[in-house]
Amino acid sequence: RFVTGGDMMHKRTYLDAMNQMAAKLDPDFALLGGDLAYANAKDSKRWDDWMESWMLNAVRTDGCSIPMVVAIGNHEVDGGLGKLPKDAKYFYSLFRLPRGRSFYNMDFGSYMSILVLDSDHTVRVENQTRWLNASLSARRSIPFVFPIYHKPAYGTAKPPSGTKDCSKDPLAKRIIKHWCPLFDKYRVTAIFENDHHTYKRTKLLKGNKVDPDGRLYLGDGCWGVDTRKVPKTREVWYLAKAESRRHLICVTIEGKKVLFQAIDAKGKIFDRYTIRKP
């Protein structure tokens, strides 16, 4: 079992509440999808506050702190998109990243793999594609594979002007072009996206179309931030569920089944979805 979410700290009270909820679920780890302390590579006090909240609240019933697996977001970077590692000094100094870079994989025995990606914050999307292809190819035999990154391909709340379709955003289009075909090719289990301060679950998608043999995209980053409005699902072709609600997603793997539960800070399960492997 693990929990996942992103966009963590607009307000300390929001963060504390969700960290406490995460702890009640006794996860093996937390997969955090960027925009952690909202420090913008400038405010070390926000990182102190974020770390203190985790230390005090993200404590399992066995007394252990929940381990983190982290992705980078735009609020880790001084100036937003398209920067260099030096422009995300706190992120790169606080977390010991494999090979010292923001994209990496983590394997859990022979049954699960996490692939962490950088959605244009300190490494360009295109510059990770060859690595992503090789990493997924090497994990063909792994039953459960979960990519995570910050900026979504199929978002909810920040569409280009004149449309409600966030997949038409220029960065989203590049992710759809370079990464999503690999998710389809290697049949990853589900993809976690963040950044939009809402909850979303997509329909099954393949080749940038709805397809019963497609992939599931979850998330949209609303752990401890003010929420944004969401469109009605019938207005956006790829959305199955969307809500303006702070949440985390609890992922439980048992045998050949994986259960996703969207849970708010009060413990209410307001969405669930199950994938069963053949």
Salt bridges, closest charged atoms under 4 A:
ASP7 OD2 - HIS150 NE2 3.98
ASP7 OD2 - HIS197 NE2 3.23
ASP16 OD1 - ARG12 NE 2.66
ASP35 OD2 - HIS150 NE2 3.05
ASP49 OD1 - ARG12 NH1 2.42
GLU52 OE1 - ARG12 NH1 2.98
ASP62 OD2 - ARG60 NH2 3.24
ASP78 OD1 - LYS42 NZ 3.73
ASP87 OD1 - LYS86 NZ 3.52
ASP107 OD1 - ARG139 NE 2.79
ASP120 OD2 - ARG124 NH1 3.17
ASP120 OD1 - ARG174 NH2 2.85
GLU126 OE1 - ARG174 NH2 2.77
GLU126 OE2 - HIS178 NE2 3.70
GLU193 OE1 - LYS200 NZ 2.82
ASP195 OD1 - HIS150 NE2 3.04
ASP195 OD2 - LYS151 NZ 3.24
ASP195 OD2 - LYS158 NZ 3.15
ASP195 OD2 - HIS196 NE2 3.73
ASP213 OD1 - ARG187 NH2 2.91
ASP213 OD2 - LYS206 NZ 3.20
ASP220 OD1 - LYS200 NZ 2.60
ASP226 OD2 - HIS10 ND1 3.77
GLU235 OE1 - LYS164 NZ 3.01
GLU243 OE2 - LYS241 NZ 3.21
GLU243 OE1 - ARG245 NE 2.95
ASP264 OD2 - ARG245 NH1 2.99
ASP271 OD2 - ARG201 NE 2.82
